[in-house]
């Protein structure tokens, strides 16, 4: 049995050092800010009418976080693409940012082909591969990730590079407001989480370890709202791949119009379901009221639940606070299941059957 209070015990199972990637998330953000700022983005790339962010799996998580955090302040329409096809409206007045950690993701390379066909402006983010080769060939801006702070080399654990890299490139064009002060705040938020929930902090005083224990042997429903929906999807994705366990994410207020009626059956729900509410002191009064009533409904259906409240100062720093806390809790859960978190055998099986390369997303 793995001792989640012992690095030595954990290292016997965590063979690709996923924990190292979890703990290096602040360093990823700092490195991405420095390196992406060196990329020259032509001024004419800012003359657009809409923005598309394309990526699959772990490489698509950054766009989800950006979409939710900046939803009410976007200066241009933002469409997130996790598919083969970009929207029909994409043309020379569009900017398409294509992300693929490996640079070989089939869907993302098709997005590039379509962007070129439509004569759209486009940029690339990845560690190398065909995606970066295409960016060099066509003379478009690209941020080539040096994954030195992602020792596991898993795309889902490179979220700092993904989010900050895209924000820096887009902020150069005035599409988002992202400053060094914003970076400093999110790094402070993550380091605080790491300090309070590290391996060295025993389970009795460690919220991430306590949550992992509560999630063990449960089907997990994440519940969040507004600026935290992208971060919630990120930790859901990481939980699926790291702990190899079932989870799904839902949003308030949408779930109040259907999901609550689905809690009654089957009768085993009270034993199997676990609801994780993601709260925030930045939610509106109406959203907070809905959270309270939703928890009441969950209790009346005899379901177990836990609530985590984000307290960082800004929407973006709260998103990173949640990602850091969730990454730790998910990692601890993978250890409780005695599961090496890095391999993704069913994803690899699927790619093999599809005839796709097994490179990272």
Residue pairs with C-beta under 8 A, 6 or more apart in sequence:
1 338
2 9
2 10
2 12
2 13
2 335
2 336
2 338
3 9
3 10
4 10
4 199
4 203
4 209
4 212
4 332
4 335
4 336
5 199
5 200
5 202
5 203
5 209
6 199
7 199
10 19
10 199
10 335
13 335
13 338
13 339
13 340
14 331
14 335
14 340
14 341
14 342
15 340
15 342
16 151
16 152
16 153
16 154
16 340
16 341
16 342
16 343
17 151
17 152
18 152
18 154
18 157
18 242
18 331
18 334
18 341
18 342
19 199
19 331
20 151
20 152
21 149
21 150
21 151
21 152
21 154
21 157
21 158
22 157
22 324
22 327
22 328
22 331
23 194
23 198
24 149
24 150
24 151
24 160
25 149
25 159
25 160
25 190
25 320
25 323
25 324
25 327
26 160
26 187
26 190
26 191
26 194
26 324
27 149
27 160
28 149
28 150
28 158
28 159
28 160
28 161
28 164
29 160
29 163
29 164
29 183
29 186
29 187
29 190
29 320
30 183
30 187
31 146
31 148
31 149
31 160
31 161
32 143
32 145
32 160
32 161
32 163
32 164
32 165
32 168
33 164
33 168
33 180
33 183
35 143
35 145
35 146
35 165
36 143
36 164
36 165
36 168
36 169
37 168
37 172
39 141
39 142
39 143
39 168
39 169
39 172
40 141
41 123
41 141
41 169
41 172
41 173
42 141
43 173
44 121
45 95
45 121
45 123
45 141
45 173
46 173
46 174
46 175
47 93
48 76
48 93
48 94
48 95
48 121
48 173
49 76
49 77
49 93
49 94
50 76
50 77
50 78
50 79
50 89
50 90
50 93
50 94
50 95
51 76
51 77
51 78
51 79
51 94
51 95
51 97
51 170
51 175
52 78
52 79
52 80
52 81
52 86
52 87
52 90
52 94
52 95
52 96
52 97
52 120
53 62
53 63
53 66
53 67
53 78
53 79
53 80
53 81
53 96
53 97
53 99
53 166
54 60
54 63
54 80
54 81
54 82
54 86
54 96
54 97
54 98
54 99
54 107
54 108
54 111
55 61
55 62
55 63
55 81
55 82
55 98
55 99
55 100
55 105
55 108
55 162
55 361
56 82
56 100
56 105
56 107
56 108
56 361
57 105
57 155
57 156
57 237
57 347
57 361
58 101
58 154
58 155
58 156
58 157
58 158
58 159
58 162
58 237
58 241
58 360
58 361
59 99
59 100
59 101
59 105
59 108
59 126
59 155
59 162
59 361
60 80
60 82
60 99
60 361
61 156
61 159
61 162
61 163
61 230
61 233
61 234
61 237
62 99
62 159
62 162
62 163
62 165
62 166
63 80
63 97
63 99
63 166
63 230
64 80
64 229
64 230
64 233
64 234
65 159
65 163
65 230
65 231
65 234
65 319
65 323
66 78
66 163
66 166
66 167
66 170
66 176
66 230
67 78
67 80
67 230
68 226
68 227
68 228
68 229
68 230
68 231
68 319
69 227
69 230
69 315
69 316
69 319
70 78
70 176
71 226
71 227
73 176
73 177
74 176
75 174
75 175
75 176
76 175
79 87
81 87
81 111
82 107
83 107
84 106
84 107
84 110
84 111
85 110
85 111
85 114
86 96
86 111
86 114
86 115
86 118
86 120
90 96
90 114
90 115
90 118
90 120
91 118
91 119
91 120
92 118
92 119
92 120
92 121
94 115
94 118
94 120
94 121
95 120
95 121
95 122
95 123
95 173
95 175
96 111
96 112
96 115
96 120
96 121
96 122
96 123
97 122
97 123
97 124
97 125
97 166
97 169
97 170
98 108
98 111
98 112
98 115
98 122
98 123
98 124
98 125
98 131
99 108
99 124
99 125
99 126
99 162
99 166
100 108
100 109
100 124
100 125
100 126
100 129
100 131
100 361
101 126
101 127
101 145
101 155
101 158
101 162
101 360
101 361
102 126
102 127
102 128
102 129
102 155
102 357
102 359
102 360
102 361
103 124
103 126
103 127
103 128
103 129
103 130
103 131
103 132
103 133
103 359
104 129
104 130
104 131
104 357
104 359
105 131
105 359
105 361
106 354
106 356
108 131
109 130
109 131
109 134
112 122
112 124
112 131
112 134
115 122
116 122
116 138
121 140
122 140
123 135
123 140
123 141
123 142
123 143
123 169
124 131
124 132
124 134
124 135
124 140
124 141
124 142
124 143
125 142
125 143
125 145
125 161
125 162
125 165
125 166
125 169
126 132
126 142
126 144
126 145
127 144
127 145
127 146
127 147
127 360
128 144
129 359
131 142
132 142
132 144
135 141
135 142
136 142
141 169
143 165
143 168
143 169
145 158
145 161
145 165
147 153
147 158
147 161
149 160
149 161
150 157
150 158
150 161
152 341
152 342
153 360
154 241
154 342
154 360
155 360
155 361
156 234
156 237
156 238
156 241
156 242
157 238
157 327
159 234
159 323
163 320
164 183
167 176
167 178
168 178
170 176
170 178
171 177
171 178
171 179
178 316
182 314
182 316
182 317
185 312
185 313
185 314
185 316
185 317
186 312
186 314
186 316
186 317
186 319
186 320
186 321
188 312
188 317
189 312
189 313
189 317
189 318
189 320
189 321
189 324
190 320
190 321
190 323
190 324
192 321
193 208
193 321
193 324
193 325
193 328
194 324
194 328
196 206
196 207
197 206
197 207
197 208
197 209
197 325
197 328
197 329
198 206
201 209
202 209
203 209
203 210
203 213
207 308
207 325
208 325
208 328
208 329
208 332
209 329
209 332
211 276
211 306
211 308
211 329
211 332
212 329
212 330
212 332
212 333
212 335
212 336
213 336
214 274
214 304
214 306
215 245
215 274
215 276
215 329
215 333
216 333
216 336
216 337
218 272
218 273
218 274
218 304
219 246
219 247
219 272
219 273
219 274
220 239
220 245
220 246
220 247
220 248
220 274
220 275
220 276
221 247
221 248
221 249
221 250
221 273
221 274
221 275
221 276
222 232
222 235
222 236
222 247
222 248
222 249
222 250
222 276
222 278
223 249
223 250
223 251
223 252
223 255
223 275
223 276
223 277
223 278
223 291
223 294
224 231
224 232
224 249
224 251
224 252
224 277
224 278
225 251
225 252
225 253
225 278
225 280
225 283
225 287
225 290
225 291
226 280
226 283
226 284
226 287
227 280
227 282
227 315
227 316
227 318
227 319
228 278
228 280
228 310
228 318
228 319
228 322
229 249
229 251
230 319
231 278
231 318
231 319
231 320
231 322
231 323
231 326
232 249
232 278
232 322
232 326
233 249
234 323
234 326
235 322
235 323
235 326
235 327
235 329
235 330
236 247
236 248
236 249
238 326
238 327
238 330
239 245
239 247
239 326
239 330
239 333
240 246
240 247
241 341
241 344
241 347
242 330
242 331
242 333
242 334
242 339
242 341
243 330
243 333
243 334
243 337
243 339
243 341
244 334
244 337
244 339
245 333
245 337
250 259
252 287
252 290
252 291
252 294
253 286
253 287
253 290
255 294
256 290
256 293
256 294
260 294
260 297
263 269
263 273
263 297
263 298
263 301
263 303
264 301
269 301
269 303
270 301
270 302
270 303
273 303
273 304
274 303
274 304
274 305
274 306
275 298
275 303
275 304
275 305
275 306
276 305
276 306
276 307
276 308
277 291
277 294
277 295
277 305
277 306
277 307
277 308
278 307
278 308
278 310
278 322
279 288
279 291
279 307
279 308
279 309
279 310
280 309
280 310
280 318
281 309
281 310
281 311
282 310
282 314
282 315
282 318
283 291
295 305
295 307
298 305
299 305
308 322
308 325
310 318
310 321
310 322
311 318
311 321
312 318
312 320
312 321
330 341
331 341
334 340
334 341
348 358
351 357
351 358
352 358
